[in-house]
């Protein structure tokens, strides 16, 4: 179904926001879940050890989003 979502990234909020910008620039709608902020709003302040945020896209955009993430990773690896 096109209205279902899939996670394409889980990790730091900074990286999630960067990925969201890349997705937006390529016309892909996305959702960022900030788990630490959700916890604070719920009244508890437990931080997460692995990953503070996740990025989700619609199923119909999943393959394109993953290709973009592969390109980002390839550029990062070339720069090291």
Helices and strands as residue ranges (DSSP letters): E 5-11, H 13-25, E 30-34, H 35-42, E 53-58, G 59-61, H 62-79
